[in-house]
């Protein structure tokens, strides 16, 4: 039996939830975050991920092709595996423009076309409680002095701390958009 695919969300709702999470959502003092949010699948064939601690402590939004496709092509050194559905040439620039219209200055971008991923680093630093959740994770379990604790090893530190993390609320923004567009 296969696992059902995560739901598809509108890009506007994903970005609104991710930006709110990065800048406005206060995390509990005992929440843990390994690196960033989960990936949120969009109807445009992309998935988006929000990472609060990128280069220089700035947050990063990662976009990736949800289902990359490859084909074998003859290359200079024999057969090569080539990505046939990379990010578009101007995709990161267009996403950066959307973020700028939302009031978020872009510090830098990297990767992008012809890759299956691209990253946008934002100028403004994320909220301190989210950064603290990452720092607590990187500091490790206070009992075992490791980030590799697990329920299987008899330690609930990571599971409990990650369970207290407040994730981006994409569903809330989907509902808000539906209310706005239907006038209800």
C-alpha positions as CSV (number, residue, x, y, z in Angstrom):
1,X,0.0,0.0,0.0
2,X,1.5,3.3,-1.0
3,X,1.5,6.5,1.1
4,X,-0.8,9.2,-0.2
5,X,0.9,12.2,-1.6
6,X,0.8,15.4,0.6
7,X,-1.9,17.9,-0.5
8,X,-1.3,20.6,-3.1
9,X,-1.6,24.2,-1.9
10,X,-1.7,27.5,-3.7
11,X,1.6,29.3,-3.8
12,X,0.2,32.4,-2.2
13,X,-1.0,30.4,0.9
14,X,2.4,28.6,1.1
15,X,4.4,31.9,1.0
16,X,2.0,33.7,3.4
17,X,2.3,30.8,5.9
18,X,6.0,30.5,5.6
19,X,6.7,34.2,6.0
20,X,4.4,34.4,8.9
21,X,6.2,31.4,10.5
22,X,9.7,32.9,9.9
23,X,8.8,36.3,11.2
24,X,5.8,36.3,13.4
25,X,5.1,33.0,15.1
26,X,6.5,32.7,18.6
27,X,7.8,29.2,19.3
28,X,7.6,27.6,22.7
29,X,10.7,27.9,24.8
30,X,11.3,24.1,24.7
31,X,10.5,23.5,21.0
32,X,13.2,21.9,18.7
33,X,13.8,22.4,15.0
34,X,16.4,20.4,13.2
35,X,16.7,22.7,10.2
36,X,13.5,24.0,8.7
37,X,9.9,23.4,7.9
38,X,8.6,20.4,6.0
39,X,8.2,20.8,2.2
40,X,4.8,22.2,1.1
41,X,3.7,21.0,-2.3
42,X,2.2,23.5,-4.7
43,X,0.0,23.0,-7.8
44,X,2.8,24.5,-9.9
45,X,4.9,21.3,-9.7
46,X,7.1,22.8,-7.0
47,X,7.6,22.3,-3.3
48,X,8.6,25.0,-0.9
49,X,10.7,24.8,2.3
50,X,11.4,27.5,4.9
51,X,14.7,27.4,6.7
52,X,15.3,30.0,9.5
53,X,19.0,29.8,9.7
54,X,20.8,30.2,6.4
55,X,23.9,32.1,5.5
56,X,24.7,34.8,7.9
57,X,21.8,33.8,10.1
58,X,19.3,34.9,7.5
59,X,16.3,32.8,6.5
60,X,16.1,30.9,3.2
61,X,13.2,29.8,1.1
62,X,14.0,26.7,-1.0
63,X,12.0,25.8,-4.1
64,X,12.4,22.4,-5.7
65,X,10.9,20.5,-8.6
66,X,8.4,18.2,-6.9
67,X,8.8,15.3,-9.4
68,X,12.1,15.7,-11.3
69,X,12.3,13.8,-14.6
70,X,15.5,12.6,-16.2
71,X,16.5,11.1,-19.5
72,X,19.6,9.5,-20.8
73,X,21.4,11.5,-23.4
74,X,24.6,11.0,-25.2
75,X,27.2,13.4,-23.9
76,X,30.8,14.1,-24.2
77,X,31.9,11.2,-22.0
78,X,29.1,8.7,-22.9
79,X,25.5,8.5,-21.6
80,X,24.5,11.3,-19.3
81,X,21.4,11.6,-17.1
82,X,19.9,15.0,-17.9
83,X,17.1,16.8,-15.9
84,X,14.2,17.5,-18.4
85,X,12.0,19.7,-16.1
86,X,14.4,22.0,-14.3
87,X,13.4,25.3,-12.7
88,X,12.6,27.9,-15.3
89,X,15.3,30.4,-16.3
90,X,13.6,33.3,-14.5
91,X,11.8,31.3,-11.8
92,X,13.9,32.5,-8.8
93,X,13.7,36.1,-10.0
94,X,9.9,35.9,-10.3
95,X,9.7,34.4,-6.9
96,X,12.0,37.1,-5.5
97,X,9.8,39.7,-7.0
98,X,6.7,38.2,-5.3
99,X,8.5,38.3,-2.0
100,X,9.6,41.9,-2.5
101,X,6.0,42.8,-3.2
102,X,5.1,41.2,0.1
103,X,7.6,43.5,1.8
104,X,10.5,41.0,2.2
105,X,13.8,42.1,0.7
106,X,15.9,39.5,-0.9
107,X,19.6,39.3,0.2
108,X,20.7,36.8,-2.5
109,X,19.7,33.8,-4.6
110,X,21.6,30.7,-5.7
111,X,21.1,27.5,-7.8
112,X,18.0,27.7,-9.9
113,X,18.0,27.0,-13.6
114,X,19.0,24.4,-14.9
115,X,18.8,22.7,-11.5
116,X,15.9,21.1,-9.7
117,X,16.3,23.4,-6.7
118,X,16.8,27.1,-6.0
119,X,17.3,29.2,-2.9
120,X,16.3,32.7,-1.9
121,X,18.0,34.2,1.1
122,X,15.9,37.0,2.7
123,X,17.5,40.1,4.1
124,X,15.6,40.4,7.4
125,X,16.5,38.0,10.3
126,X,13.8,35.6,11.5
127,X,12.1,35.7,14.9
128,X,14.4,34.9,17.8
129,X,12.2,32.1,19.1
130,X,12.5,30.1,15.9
131,X,16.3,30.6,15.8
132,X,16.4,29.4,19.4
133,X,14.5,26.2,18.5
134,X,17.3,25.5,15.9
135,X,20.0,26.3,18.4
136,X,18.5,24.0,21.1
137,X,18.4,21.2,18.6
138,X,22.0,21.8,17.5
139,X,23.0,21.8,21.2
140,X,21.7,18.3,21.5
141,X,19.9,16.4,24.2
142,X,21.0,17.8,27.6
143,X,21.2,14.2,29.1
144,X,22.9,12.4,26.3
145,X,24.8,15.3,24.7
146,X,23.8,14.2,21.2
147,X,21.3,15.2,18.5
148,X,20.9,11.4,17.8
149,X,18.5,10.6,20.6
150,X,15.3,8.9,19.7
151,X,12.4,7.0,21.2
152,X,13.9,3.8,19.8
153,X,17.0,4.5,22.0
154,X,14.8,5.3,25.0
155,X,15.0,9.1,24.8
156,X,12.0,11.3,24.0
157,X,14.0,14.6,23.9
158,X,13.8,15.1,20.1
159,X,10.3,13.8,19.6
160,X,8.9,15.8,22.5
161,X,10.7,19.0,21.5
162,X,9.8,18.7,17.8
163,X,6.2,18.0,18.7
164,X,6.0,21.3,20.5
165,X,7.2,23.2,17.4
166,X,4.5,25.4,15.8
167,X,4.7,24.6,12.0
168,X,3.7,27.0,9.2
169,X,-0.1,27.1,9.1
170,X,-0.8,26.8,5.3
171,X,-4.4,25.5,5.9
172,X,-5.2,28.8,7.7
173,X,-4.0,30.8,4.7
174,X,-5.9,28.6,2.3
175,X,-9.1,29.3,4.3
176,X,-8.3,33.0,4.4
177,X,-7.8,33.2,0.7
178,X,-11.0,31.2,0.1
179,X,-12.9,33.7,2.3
180,X,-11.3,36.7,0.5
181,X,-12.1,35.3,-3.0
182,X,-15.7,34.3,-2.2
183,X,-16.5,37.4,-0.2
184,X,-17.5,35.3,2.8
